[in-house]
Amino acid sequence: VQLQASGGGLVQAGGSLRLSCAASGGTFSSYAMGWFRQAPGKEREFVAAVSWGGGSTYYADSVKGRFTISRDNAKRTVYLQMNSLKPEDTAVYYCAAKRSYQPVPGRYEYDYWGQGTLVTVSS
């Protein structure tokens, strides 16, 4: 599976962005999908994940209530809607695919990774 993330950019605090991750190859609907992020000098951290059918989601506490993960299996795309953005959300955001139903937060459980897309939130 090849993953291509897009949609990053510069936004003011309080603003919104929607990230997309398009998949090619493999059977997209057989993968749980996740979003992770990595700020300069920090470890890559979990943001959100969704089950292969989209019915189950899992969020980091830091983004709960502000971010929404969703997927469109017909378009082979997973989305991350980010609202009420804060400067501490600034990071490179990565999408990842896991060969199973269950959305999980552990980055080492994901099998495929896309390149990152940079999100910068100004104060």
VEXSETOR-787042 format. One record per residue (C-alpha): residue number from 1; residue in three letters; x, z, y. Coordinates in steps of 0.1 Angstrom, whole numbers, m for minus. Example, Ala and Ser with C-alpha at 12.3 -4.5 7.8 and 13.67 -1.06 7.14 Angstrom:
BEGIN
pos/code/x/z/y
1/Ala/123/78/m45 $
2/Ser/137/71/m11 $
This chain:
BEGIN
pos/code/x/z/y
1/Val/0/0/0 $
2/Gln/13/m9/34 $
3/Leu/0/10/64 $
4/Gln/1/0/101 $
5/Ala/m8/25/127 $
6/Ser/m18/16/163 $
7/Gly/m36/29/193 $
8/Gly/m11/53/208 $
9/Gly/m3/54/244 $
10/Leu/m1/75/276 $
11/Val/m32/96/285 $
12/Gln/m38/125/309 $
13/Ala/m47/159/296 $
14/Gly/m84/160/288 $
15/Gly/m85/124/280 $
16/Ser/m92/106/247 $
17/Leu/m75/81/224 $
18/Arg/m85/65/191 $
19/Leu/m58/58/166 $
20/Ser/m62/32/139 $
21/Cys/m44/27/106 $
22/Ala/m49/m6/88 $
23/Ala/m40/m8/51 $
24/Ser/m30/m38/31 $
25/Gly/m24/m41/m6 $
26/Gly/m37/m17/m32 $
27/Thr/m73/m4/m36 $
28/Phe/m79/13/m3 $
29/Ser/m110/31/m14 $
30/Ser/m89/48/m41 $
31/Tyr/m68/67/m16 $
32/Ala/m73/98/4 $
33/Met/m59/92/38 $
34/Gly/m42/116/62 $
35/Trp/m28/117/97 $
36/Phe/4/137/106 $
37/Arg/24/141/137 $
38/Gln/59/149/147 $
39/Ala/69/161/181 $
40/Pro/106/159/193 $
41/Gly/127/185/175 $
42/Lys/99/197/153 $
43/Glu/88/192/117 $
44/Arg/62/167/108 $
45/Glu/28/185/106 $
46/Phe/m5/178/92 $
47/Val/m34/168/115 $
48/Ala/m63/156/95 $
49/Ala/m73/141/61 $
50/Val/m103/123/46 $
51/Ser/m114/117/10 $
52/Trp/m115/83/m4 $
53/Gly/m152/79/3 $
54/Gly/m151/96/37 $
55/Gly/m174/124/26 $
56/Ser/m148/152/28 $
57/Thr/m125/160/57 $
58/Tyr/m99/185/64 $
59/Tyr/m84/195/98 $
60/Ala/m55/215/111 $
61/Asp/m67/245/131 $
62/Ser/m50/232/162 $
63/Val/m72/200/163 $
64/Lys/m104/213/148 $
65/Gly/m133/205/171 $
66/Arg/m113/180/192 $
67/Phe/m102/154/166 $
68/Thr/m123/134/142 $
69/Ile/m110/115/112 $
70/Ser/m131/87/97 $
71/Arg/m126/56/76 $
72/Asp/m142/22/70 $
73/Asn/m134/11/35 $
74/Ala/m148/m24/42 $
75/Lys/m122/m28/70 $
76/Arg/m95/m9/51 $
77/Thr/m89/12/81 $
78/Val/m88/49/89 $
79/Tyr/m93/62/124 $
80/Leu/m84/93/143 $
81/Gln/m106/100/174 $
82/Met/m88/124/197 $
83/Asn/m107/140/225 $
84/Ser/m98/168/249 $
85/Leu/m61/159/245 $
86/Lys/m35/185/255 $
87/Pro/1/181/264 $
88/Glu/10/198/231 $
89/Asp/m6/169/213 $
90/Thr/23/147/224 $
91/Ala/40/134/193 $
92/Val/45/104/171 $
93/Tyr/14/101/148 $
94/Tyr/17/88/113 $
95/Cys/m9/78/88 $
96/Ala/m4/83/51 $
97/Ala/m22/75/18 $
98/Lys/m25/96/m13 $
99/Arg/m35/83/m47 $
100/Ser/m64/106/m53 $
101/Tyr/m98/117/m40 $
102/Gln/m89/151/m25 $
103/Pro/m78/152/12 $
104/Val/m49/177/14 $
105/Pro/m26/190/41 $
106/Gly/7/188/22 $
107/Arg/29/160/35 $
108/Tyr/49/158/3 $
109/Glu/17/150/m16 $
110/Tyr/12/116/1 $
111/Asp/26/85/m15 $
112/Tyr/27/59/13 $
113/Trp/34/62/50 $
114/Gly/30/39/79 $
115/Gln/53/36/109 $
116/Gly/44/60/137 $
117/Thr/25/54/169 $
118/Leu/35/74/200 $
119/Val/9/95/218 $
120/Thr/20/110/251 $
121/Val/m3/134/270 $
122/Ser/6/142/306 $
123/Ser/m4/174/323 $
